[in-house]
Amino acid sequence: MAYIYMDESWDLGFENIWTKNSKYFTITFLISNDKKDLKLIMKNTYSWMWWKWIRIKESFFHSNKQSILCVKKVLDLCSYRNIKVATLIFDKKKLPYNLKSEKHKLYNLMVWELLKICEQKWFIYHNETIFFIASRRETKKELNIAFLNYIKDITCYFRDFRGQIWIPWIEKWLEVVDAISFSVYKKYESNDSYLYNIIKDKIIFEKFFD
Protein backbone atom coordinates (compact mmCIF):
# COMPACT_ATOMS: atom_id res chain seq x y z
CA MET A 1 0.00 0.00 0.00
CA ALA A 2 1.37 3.41 -0.97
CA TYR A 3 0.18 6.92 -0.28
CA ILE A 4 1.01 9.65 -2.78
CA TYR A 5 0.41 13.21 -1.60
CA MET A 6 0.63 15.89 -4.25
CA ASP A 7 0.95 19.64 -4.01
CA GLU A 8 2.29 22.44 -6.15
CA SER A 9 4.08 25.68 -5.42
CA TRP A 10 3.17 28.95 -6.97
CA ASP A 11 1.12 29.65 -10.03
CA LEU A 12 0.76 28.96 -13.74
CA GLY A 13 0.30 32.63 -14.59
CA PHE A 14 2.21 33.95 -17.58
CA GLU A 15 1.12 37.59 -17.68
CA ASN A 16 4.41 38.92 -16.35
CA ILE A 17 6.88 36.39 -15.02
CA TRP A 18 9.39 39.10 -14.11
CA THR A 19 7.24 41.14 -11.73
CA LYS A 20 3.75 39.73 -11.09
CA ASN A 21 4.02 35.97 -11.55
CA SER A 22 6.65 33.47 -10.51
CA LYS A 23 9.34 32.34 -12.95
CA TYR A 24 9.02 28.70 -11.88
CA PHE A 25 6.26 26.29 -10.98
CA THR A 26 6.76 23.00 -9.13
CA ILE A 27 4.69 19.87 -8.62
CA THR A 28 5.82 17.53 -5.88
CA PHE A 29 4.88 14.00 -4.80
CA LEU A 30 5.44 12.73 -1.28
CA ILE A 31 5.35 8.91 -1.25
CA SER A 32 4.92 6.96 1.97
CA ASN A 33 3.75 3.52 3.05
CA ASP A 34 2.79 4.70 6.52
CA LYS A 35 0.04 7.27 6.88
CA LYS A 36 0.43 7.42 10.66
CA ASP A 37 4.06 8.39 10.31
CA LEU A 38 3.08 11.49 8.35
CA LYS A 39 0.46 12.38 10.93
CA LEU A 40 3.15 12.57 13.60
CA ILE A 41 5.09 15.15 11.60
CA MET A 42 2.37 17.79 11.75
CA LYS A 43 1.26 16.79 15.27
CA ASN A 44 4.79 17.38 16.55
CA THR A 45 5.08 20.60 14.54
CA TYR A 46 1.89 22.01 16.03
CA SER A 47 3.02 21.04 19.54
CA TRP A 48 6.35 22.75 18.96
CA MET A 49 4.61 25.89 17.63
CA TRP A 50 2.29 25.96 20.63
CA TRP A 51 5.28 25.67 22.96
CA LYS A 52 7.02 28.53 21.10
CA TRP A 53 3.82 30.63 21.14
CA ILE A 54 3.72 30.69 17.34
CA ARG A 55 0.24 30.99 15.85
CA ILE A 56 -0.88 29.34 12.64
CA LYS A 57 -1.87 32.25 10.41
CA GLU A 58 -4.64 30.36 8.59
CA SER A 59 -6.84 27.38 9.32
CA PHE A 60 -4.04 25.17 8.04
CA PHE A 61 -0.25 25.23 7.82
CA HIS A 62 0.68 26.95 4.57
CA SER A 63 4.43 27.33 4.16
CA ASN A 64 4.21 30.60 2.27
CA LYS A 65 2.34 32.17 5.20
CA GLN A 66 4.50 30.77 8.01
CA SER A 67 7.99 31.70 9.12
CA ILE A 68 11.02 29.92 7.69
CA LEU A 69 11.66 28.58 11.19
CA CYS A 70 8.29 26.77 11.18
CA VAL A 71 8.83 25.31 7.71
CA LYS A 72 12.27 24.17 8.80
CA LYS A 73 10.68 22.31 11.72
CA VAL A 74 8.42 20.34 9.35
CA LEU A 75 11.33 19.48 7.07
CA ASP A 76 13.56 18.47 9.99
CA LEU A 77 10.90 15.99 11.11
CA CYS A 78 10.53 14.72 7.51
CA SER A 79 14.25 14.05 7.25
CA TYR A 80 13.95 11.27 9.85
CA ARG A 81 10.97 9.56 8.22
CA ASN A 82 10.84 6.77 5.65
CA ILE A 83 9.50 8.84 2.77
CA LYS A 84 10.33 9.43 -0.87
CA VAL A 85 9.97 12.69 -2.79
CA ALA A 86 9.65 13.17 -6.55
CA THR A 87 9.38 16.62 -8.06
CA LEU A 88 9.11 18.37 -11.42
CA ILE A 89 10.16 21.96 -11.96
CA PHE A 90 8.77 24.01 -14.78
CA ASP A 91 10.58 27.03 -16.23
CA LYS A 92 7.87 29.30 -17.61
CA LYS A 93 10.24 31.08 -19.99
CA LYS A 94 10.55 27.85 -21.99
CA LEU A 95 6.84 27.26 -22.48
CA PRO A 96 5.63 27.22 -26.13
CA TYR A 97 3.28 30.15 -26.70
CA ASN A 98 0.38 27.91 -27.81
CA LEU A 99 0.22 26.27 -24.35
CA LYS A 100 -0.10 29.49 -22.35
CA SER A 101 -3.86 29.43 -22.72
CA GLU A 102 -4.09 25.72 -21.80
CA LYS A 103 -2.95 25.73 -18.19
CA HIS A 104 -5.07 22.73 -17.21
CA LYS A 105 -3.50 20.66 -19.98
CA LEU A 106 0.00 21.65 -18.90
CA TYR A 107 -0.80 20.83 -15.26
CA ASN A 108 -2.20 17.41 -16.20
CA LEU A 109 0.82 16.61 -18.33
CA MET A 110 3.15 17.34 -15.42
CA VAL A 111 1.16 15.10 -13.08
CA TRP A 112 1.13 12.31 -15.67
CA GLU A 113 4.88 12.64 -16.14
CA LEU A 114 5.53 12.26 -12.41
CA LEU A 115 3.21 9.26 -12.07
CA LYS A 116 4.85 7.60 -15.04
CA ILE A 117 8.31 8.19 -13.61
CA CYS A 118 7.29 6.78 -10.22
CA GLU A 119 6.04 3.63 -11.90
CA GLN A 120 9.02 3.24 -14.21
CA LYS A 121 11.58 3.84 -11.47
CA TRP A 122 9.88 1.38 -9.08
CA PHE A 123 8.95 4.03 -6.54
CA ILE A 124 5.45 2.52 -6.60
CA TYR A 125 4.45 -0.96 -7.75
CA HIS A 126 1.72 -2.44 -9.92
CA ASN A 127 0.52 -4.80 -7.20
CA GLU A 128 0.15 -2.05 -4.60
CA THR A 129 -3.03 -0.27 -3.63
CA ILE A 130 -2.34 3.37 -4.43
CA PHE A 131 -3.98 6.21 -2.54
CA PHE A 132 -3.46 9.44 -4.49
CA ILE A 133 -4.36 12.55 -2.48
CA ALA A 134 -4.04 15.95 -4.12
CA SER A 135 -4.47 19.39 -2.63
CA ARG A 136 -7.50 21.17 -4.04
CA ARG A 137 -6.51 23.91 -6.45
CA GLU A 138 -9.90 24.43 -8.11
CA THR A 139 -13.01 25.80 -6.43
CA LYS A 140 -15.38 24.39 -9.04
CA LYS A 141 -16.45 20.85 -8.23
CA GLU A 142 -16.66 19.79 -11.89
CA LEU A 143 -13.01 20.75 -12.51
CA ASN A 144 -11.85 18.66 -9.55
CA ILE A 145 -13.94 15.72 -10.75
CA ALA A 146 -12.50 16.08 -14.26
CA PHE A 147 -8.97 16.04 -12.85
CA LEU A 148 -9.68 12.90 -10.79
CA ASN A 149 -11.17 11.17 -13.83
CA TYR A 150 -8.06 12.07 -15.81
CA ILE A 151 -5.83 10.58 -13.10
CA LYS A 152 -7.89 7.39 -12.97
CA ASP A 153 -7.69 7.02 -16.77
CA ILE A 154 -3.91 7.31 -16.90
CA THR A 155 -3.36 4.97 -13.95
CA CYS A 156 -5.42 2.07 -15.27
CA TYR A 157 -2.34 -0.18 -15.11
CA PHE A 158 -2.41 -0.13 -11.30
CA ARG A 159 -4.40 -2.89 -9.64
CA ASP A 160 -6.20 -0.61 -7.21
CA PHE A 161 -5.97 3.16 -7.55
CA ARG A 162 -8.01 5.51 -5.37
CA GLY A 163 -7.88 9.23 -6.01
CA GLN A 164 -9.05 12.02 -3.75
CA ILE A 165 -8.88 15.79 -3.69
CA TRP A 166 -8.90 17.35 -0.25
CA ILE A 167 -8.50 20.70 1.43
CA PRO A 168 -5.36 20.76 3.62
CA TRP A 169 -7.26 21.40 6.85
CA ILE A 170 -9.20 18.18 6.22
CA GLU A 171 -6.27 16.07 4.99
CA LYS A 172 -3.49 17.35 7.26
CA TRP A 173 -0.78 15.33 5.55
CA LEU A 174 -1.03 17.68 2.57
CA GLU A 175 0.62 20.28 4.79
CA VAL A 176 3.76 18.14 4.81
CA VAL A 177 4.11 17.97 1.03
CA ASP A 178 3.31 21.69 0.87
CA ALA A 179 6.44 22.38 2.93
CA ILE A 180 8.55 20.09 0.74
CA SER A 181 7.27 21.60 -2.49
CA PHE A 182 7.90 25.09 -1.11
CA SER A 183 11.52 24.21 -0.36
CA VAL A 184 12.07 23.01 -3.94
CA TYR A 185 10.41 26.13 -5.31
CA LYS A 186 12.62 28.43 -3.19
CA LYS A 187 15.72 26.71 -4.51
CA TYR A 188 14.93 27.67 -8.10
CA GLU A 189 12.87 30.85 -7.78
CA SER A 190 15.07 32.60 -5.21
CA ASN A 191 18.29 30.63 -5.53
CA ASP A 192 17.84 29.81 -1.84
CA SER A 193 18.70 26.20 -0.91
CA TYR A 194 18.52 26.56 2.87
CA LEU A 195 15.24 24.64 3.24
CA TYR A 196 15.94 22.36 0.30
CA ASN A 197 19.19 21.08 1.83
CA ILE A 198 17.27 19.78 4.85
CA ILE A 199 15.14 17.45 2.75
CA LYS A 200 17.37 16.78 -0.28
CA ASP A 201 18.36 13.28 0.86
CA LYS A 202 14.69 12.23 0.58
CA ILE A 203 14.36 13.49 -3.01
CA ILE A 204 14.72 10.46 -5.26
CA PHE A 205 13.74 12.21 -8.47
CA GLU A 206 14.08 15.86 -9.50
CA LYS A 207 14.14 17.31 -13.00
CA PHE A 208 12.86 20.08 -15.21
CA PHE A 209 9.69 19.42 -17.13
CA ASP A 210 10.14 19.93 -20.88
Order of alpha helices (4+ residues) and beta strands (2+ residues): beta-beta-alpha-alpha-beta-alpha-beta-alpha-beta-alpha-alpha-beta
